[in-house]
Amino acid sequence: MGRGVKGREPMHLRILAAMAAVVGLAAPAWSAELPKTVTLTAYTTTSSGYAQSIAIGGMLKKKYDVELRVIPGKNDVSRMIPVKKKRAHLCACGIAASFTQEGVYLFGSKSWGPMAVRNLYNNAKGPHGLMPVVAGDADIKTAADLKGKKMAWIKGAPALNVNLSALMAFGGVTWDDVTRVEFPGWKAAVDGVIGGQADAVMVSTMSPHVNRLMASPRGNWWVSLPHDDKEGWARAKAVAPFWNPNRVTLGIGLENNISGEPEFDGQMYPYPIVIGLADDLSDDFTYAMTKAVMEGYEGADGYGTLKGTAGYQLEAQNLKWVFPYAGGSIRYYKEAGAWGAEEEAHNNALLKRQDVLIGAWKTYYAANKDMEDDAFEAGWAEARKEALTAAGLDAPFS
């Protein structure tokens, strides 16, 4: 009496154990703030950003029964349109997200203008670099040696061109000092360097196209960006404020640099950059989404088994970068002990910058919306620069 079948626990203990298992499987209360389907735009289906988004979606489904719908977009504008039209919550963007908030290049047209974007989290750090590669036979050893060389300018790709401009600026070189060779697309520019029409093009150090250059008669060369060269970095960041010093230890042909070692001082910025629009993001949603991604990296149901995702972890986040953070994301980072007075002050300064830009846009647009497009965009570029300067703020991309 009072005892179960031999070798089995009594019934009431088995019931309690089953209840405990059910409770353990239940999603945490905060995850209720995630909609059943989160929609996110990303690069095309062959990109690493798309693959990473799919992996994170798998984690969300397993842990919280949340679907992540990923919409691929072929360019910066096509990735932002669904966000702007409220068809997507978020964009897993590239660095052109910076142009979105600044209202420059493609986003300086009448249909866009500076936008109040908010950052949630990023794939923020890694061992590779995002920087131009140069031809090994072009007699370029340092950034200053770019003077007099042929630089690949890619039509309709301001992010790529700004990065090459920043490399040149590191060495004190401007576009007046080089020959600009225009290409219709990025792959054509890479082919141009291999074929001798140009000497430098923007890449990732892991791009398989670097293999093609290295295997060609020209070979490859990586221009080192010494992290102790404060003046060089100041010049580069004046052109590309999103640049970050990074010790590059992963890539192709890394030994082809001035040290001869398979690593060097280089540059990397986050990719993907996960942003949304301030007016469309609730604090509860951004808290839950940030917490889910930050805490979903490890474990059997985590997304960390996919190569290249380590930069999503909390310790990798750069919370004093170029985008202001969403309110719910800040709440999570505070709880995690990663957000303090310095981060708050930096964030407030970025919010002020957005306010200046959006205010200037509203004034300019109201007075000039009937202008021809080219004249409108040129006038906006000047009005933007004047507004930032008057507010005591830097005016890159001018």
Buried (B, 14 or more C-beta within 10 A) or exposed (E): EEEEEEEEEEEEEEEEEEEEEEEEEEEEEBBEBBEEEBBBBBBEEEBBBBBBBBBBBBBBEBBBEBBBEBBBBEBBBEBBBBBBEEEBBBBBBBBBBBBBBBBBBBBBBBEBBBBBBBBBBBBBBBBBBBBBBBBBBBEBEBBBBBBEBBBBBBEEBBBBBBBBBBBBBBBBBEEEBBEEBEBEEBEBBBBBBBEBBBBBBBBBBBBEBBEBBBEBEBBBBBBBBBBEBEEBBEBBBBBBBBBBBBEBBBBBBBEBBBEEEBBBBBBBBBBBBBBBBBEBBEBBBBBBBBBBBBBBBEEEEBBBEBEBBBBBBBEBBBBEBBBBBBBBBBBBBEEBEBBEEEBBEBBEEBBEBBEBBBEBBEEBBEEBEEBEEEEBBEBBBEBBBBBBEEBEBEBBBE
